Amino acid sequence: MQKAKDAVVEVDAQGLDCPMPLLLAKRALNGMEPGACLRVLATDRGSLRDFRVFAEQSGHALLASDEHDGIYSYLLKKR
């Protein structure tokens, strides 16, 4: 049986410009347990830098970052 904290919460921020993808991610992380994972989907090219800097400054781990057909995907683990 999969534990709730092992489930990945997903935020779809496609079509939203900076700073909305990051703000939605922060809001989601605030409601999550430590160790939980969050996947964010975005189309804003600036989100690449935003999520890298956010992870460094916040202490949350950026486990993965990917782009496919203009859709950026980020996997964060809450500290």
Backbone as a chain_set.jsonl record, in Angstrom:
{"seq": "MQKAKDAVVEVDAQGLDCPMPLLLAKRALNGMEPGACLRVLATDRGSLRDFRVFAEQSGHALLASDEHDGIYSYLLKKR", "coords": {"N": [[0.842, -1.19, 0.0], [0.581, 2.188, -0.86], [1.942, 4.971, 0.779], [0.452, 8.056, 1.815], [2.213, 10.228, 1.805], [3.986, 9.492, -0.12], [2.759, 9.861, -2.495], [2.471, 11.84, -5.462], [1.802, 15.182, -5.719], [0.224, 17.24, -8.097], [0.601, 20.239, -9.929], [-0.848, 22.149, -12.348], [0.305, 24.552, -14.266], [0.257, 25.461, -16.806], [0.263, 27.764, -19.481], [0.261, 29.968, -17.881], [1.91, 32.955, -16.94], [5.065, 34.081, -15.559], [4.882, 35.456, -12.342], [3.306, 33.262, -11.703], [3.421, 30.284, -11.999], [5.39, 29.628, -10.057], [4.3, 30.769, -7.732], [1.947, 29.25, -7.428], [3.132, 26.774, -6.978], [4.493, 27.254, -4.552], [2.287, 27.706, -2.866], [1.059, 25.175, -2.961], [3.106, 23.574, -1.84], [3.159, 24.588, 0.758], [0.951, 23.392, 1.921], [1.654, 20.769, 2.177], [3.108, 17.714, 3.512], [6.364, 17.309, 5.046], [8.841, 15.834, 2.975], [7.097, 15.048, 1.032], [6.234, 14.967, -2.488], [6.089, 17.235, -5.252], [4.857, 17.878, -8.435], [5.236, 20.146, -11.021], [3.783, 21.562, -13.847], [4.549, 23.651, -16.501], [4.496, 26.327, -18.928], [5.926, 28.564, -19.204], [8.904, 29.908, -20.154], [10.719, 31.214, -18.503], [10.436, 29.925, -16.131], [12.332, 27.964, -15.784], [14.732, 29.071, -14.673], [13.54, 30.233, -12.432], [12.538, 28.069, -10.813], [14.867, 26.663, -10.233], [16.38, 28.542, -8.734], [14.527, 29.015, -6.676], [14.465, 26.489, -5.392], [17.102, 26.34, -4.422], [17.123, 28.509, -2.614], [15.002, 27.986, -0.857], [15.381, 25.5, 0.241], [13.984, 23.261, -0.47], [14.126, 20.255, -2.379], [15.042, 20.086, -5.745], [14.258, 17.632, -7.645], [14.004, 16.805, -10.278], [14.014, 18.179, -13.578], [12.59, 19.013, -16.592], [11.981, 19.365, -20.134], [9.609, 19.172, -22.666], [8.331, 19.446, -25.797], [7.779, 22.197, -25.339], [6.652, 22.193, -22.835], [7.386, 22.506, -19.538], [8.547, 20.558, -16.883], [8.699, 20.057, -13.453], [10.023, 18.48, -10.584], [9.66, 18.556, -7.279], [10.793, 18.089, -3.922], [9.487, 18.382, -0.779], [11.053, 20.009, 1.934]], "CA": [[0.0, 0.0, 0.0], [1.373, 3.4, -0.97], [1.656, 5.965, 1.799], [-0.002, 9.338, 1.257], [3.319, 11.148, 1.566], [4.708, 9.023, -1.301], [2.014, 10.279, -3.677], [2.952, 13.082, -6.046], [0.791, 16.214, -5.968], [0.539, 17.896, -9.368], [0.07, 21.578, -10.191], [-0.809, 22.457, -13.779], [0.411, 25.995, -14.439], [0.454, 25.708, -18.229], [-0.407, 28.954, -19.982], [0.411, 31.065, -16.931], [3.204, 33.626, -16.995], [5.785, 34.384, -14.328], [5.399, 34.499, -11.368], [2.223, 32.372, -11.278], [3.798, 28.886, -11.739], [6.107, 29.533, -8.792], [3.366, 31.063, -6.639], [1.091, 28.07, -7.244], [3.977, 25.736, -6.377], [4.699, 27.611, -3.142], [1.019, 27.479, -2.166], [0.877, 23.729, -2.827], [4.1, 23.063, -0.894], [2.773, 24.999, 2.113], [-0.057, 22.474, 2.433], [2.139, 19.391, 2.076], [3.953, 17.187, 4.575], [7.781, 17.17, 4.683], [9.152, 14.606, 2.252], [6.135, 14.86, -0.065], [6.723, 15.451, -3.78], [5.215, 18.083, -6.041], [5.207, 18.03, -9.849], [4.67, 21.359, -11.599], [3.831, 21.668, -15.301], [4.498, 25.061, -16.873], [4.903, 26.647, -20.293], [6.709, 29.79, -19.111], [10.329, 29.616, -20.308], [11.418, 31.769, -17.345], [10.293, 29.044, -14.966], [13.572, 27.191, -15.624], [15.569, 29.76, -13.69], [12.758, 30.457, -11.215], [12.463, 26.883, -9.955], [16.222, 26.335, -9.769], [16.696, 29.504, -7.676], [13.61, 28.76, -5.564], [14.926, 25.293, -4.671], [18.324, 26.697, -3.697], [16.835, 29.439, -1.529], [13.992, 27.482, 0.075], [15.795, 24.239, 0.847], [13.277, 22.139, -1.088], [14.99, 19.61, -3.369], [14.578, 19.985, -7.128], [14.683, 16.281, -8.005], [14.045, 16.666, -11.736], [13.586, 19.31, -14.385], [12.56, 18.488, -17.949], [11.181, 20.114, -21.093], [9.195, 18.371, -23.806], [7.348, 20.166, -26.625], [7.424, 23.485, -24.748], [6.083, 22.026, -21.5], [8.434, 22.301, -18.54], [8.091, 19.749, -15.762], [9.607, 20.135, -12.31], [9.664, 17.609, -9.48], [10.216, 19.092, -6.045], [10.535, 17.341, -2.689], [9.4, 19.348, 0.329], [12.006, 19.776, 3.03]], "C": [[0.884, 1.248, 0.0], [0.944, 4.397, 0.098], [1.266, 7.271, 1.124], [1.163, 10.26, 0.955], [4.162, 10.73, 0.362], [4.005, 9.437, -2.599], [2.553, 11.625, -4.162], [1.756, 14.006, -6.309], [1.187, 16.914, -7.255], [-0.164, 19.245, -9.469], [0.246, 21.842, -11.679], [-0.845, 23.973, -13.942], [0.667, 26.346, -15.909], [-0.359, 26.921, -18.665], [-0.302, 30.161, -19.065], [1.818, 31.646, -17.01], [3.774, 33.816, -15.596], [5.077, 35.533, -13.621], [4.4, 33.424, -10.962], [2.634, 30.906, -11.086], [4.493, 28.7, -10.392], [5.191, 29.808, -7.605], [2.439, 29.886, -6.369], [1.873, 26.924, -6.601], [4.193, 26.012, -4.896], [3.442, 27.331, -2.324], [0.789, 25.976, -1.937], [1.844, 23.153, -1.791], [3.732, 23.41, 0.543], [1.769, 24.035, 2.737], [0.373, 21.015, 2.449], [3.011, 19.017, 3.269], [5.414, 17.164, 4.121], [8.038, 15.814, 4.031], [8.212, 14.324, 1.095], [6.689, 15.48, -1.339], [5.639, 16.217, -4.533], [5.734, 18.138, -7.467], [4.481, 19.269, -10.366], [4.855, 21.305, -13.107], [3.645, 23.13, -15.666], [4.911, 25.229, -18.331], [5.741, 27.92, -20.337], [8.201, 29.446, -19.126], [11.143, 30.113, -19.107], [11.338, 30.885, -16.115], [11.541, 28.184, -14.743], [14.444, 27.799, -14.535], [14.823, 29.899, -12.367], [12.771, 29.25, -10.282], [13.831, 26.461, -9.432], [16.6, 27.247, -8.594], [15.812, 29.265, -6.45], [14.073, 27.565, -4.736], [16.173, 25.61, -3.842], [18.016, 27.548, -2.466], [15.896, 28.873, -0.467], [14.419, 26.217, 0.805], [15.018, 23.038, 0.343], [14.185, 21.565, -2.171], [14.316, 19.604, -4.74], [15.113, 18.657, -7.649], [14.827, 16.101, -9.507], [13.5, 17.919, -12.386], [13.681, 18.845, -15.831], [11.715, 19.398, -18.834], [10.873, 19.198, -22.265], [8.095, 19.117, -24.538], [6.862, 21.463, -25.982], [6.754, 23.402, -23.397], [7.219, 21.663, -20.549], [7.829, 21.555, -17.356], [9.141, 19.804, -14.662], [9.092, 19.188, -11.225], [10.413, 18.102, -8.251], [9.874, 18.176, -4.876], [10.577, 18.339, -1.533], [10.376, 18.981, 1.433], [11.3, 19.548, 4.333]], "O": [[1.83, 1.341, 0.782], [-0.245, 4.641, 0.302], [1.693, 7.559, 0.006], [1.129, 10.998, -0.029], [4.968, 11.52, -0.129], [4.597, 9.369, -3.676], [3.028, 12.44, -3.371], [0.825, 13.648, -7.029], [2.372, 17.158, -7.483], [-1.344, 19.383, -9.147], [1.356, 21.768, -12.206], [-1.892, 24.6, -13.778], [1.226, 27.4, -16.214], [-1.514, 27.086, -18.273], [-0.728, 31.257, -19.428], [2.797, 30.91, -17.132], [3.065, 33.724, -14.594], [4.707, 36.507, -14.276], [4.622, 32.734, -9.967], [2.232, 30.311, -10.086], [4.223, 27.739, -9.673], [5.3, 29.142, -6.575], [2.172, 29.559, -5.213], [1.334, 26.19, -5.773], [4.088, 25.103, -4.073], [3.519, 26.785, -1.223], [0.377, 25.562, -0.854], [1.447, 22.337, -0.958], [3.968, 22.613, 1.451], [1.742, 23.879, 3.957], [-0.439, 20.125, 2.704], [3.575, 19.878, 3.943], [5.68, 17.015, 2.928], [7.524, 14.787, 4.473], [8.49, 13.459, 0.265], [7.507, 16.399, -1.29], [4.453, 15.896, -4.462], [6.913, 18.412, -7.691], [3.274, 19.423, -10.177], [5.954, 21.035, -13.593], [2.705, 23.778, -15.205], [5.594, 24.374, -18.895], [6.216, 28.31, -21.404], [8.699, 28.776, -18.221], [12.144, 29.499, -18.74], [12.092, 31.076, -15.16], [11.779, 27.725, -13.626], [14.843, 27.116, -13.592], [15.407, 29.705, -11.3], [12.993, 29.402, -9.081], [13.943, 25.959, -8.314], [17.087, 26.766, -7.571], [16.293, 29.307, -5.318], [14.073, 27.627, -3.507], [16.278, 25.19, -2.69], [18.587, 27.327, -1.398], [15.991, 29.246, 0.702], [13.884, 25.898, 1.866], [15.35, 21.904, 0.688], [14.932, 22.305, -2.81], [13.172, 19.173, -4.88], [16.274, 18.56, -8.046], [15.674, 15.334, -9.963], [12.651, 18.62, -11.834], [14.72, 18.342, -16.257], [10.842, 20.115, -18.345], [11.76, 18.529, -22.795], [7.041, 19.392, -23.965], [5.68, 21.796, -26.065], [6.326, 24.421, -22.856], [7.912, 20.662, -20.726], [6.738, 21.884, -16.889], [10.331, 19.617, -14.917], [7.889, 19.102, -10.979], [11.642, 18.066, -8.198], [8.806, 17.565, -4.843], [11.566, 19.044, -1.335], [10.511, 17.819, 1.815], [11.948, 19.336, 5.358]]}, "num_chains": 1, "name": "protein.A"}
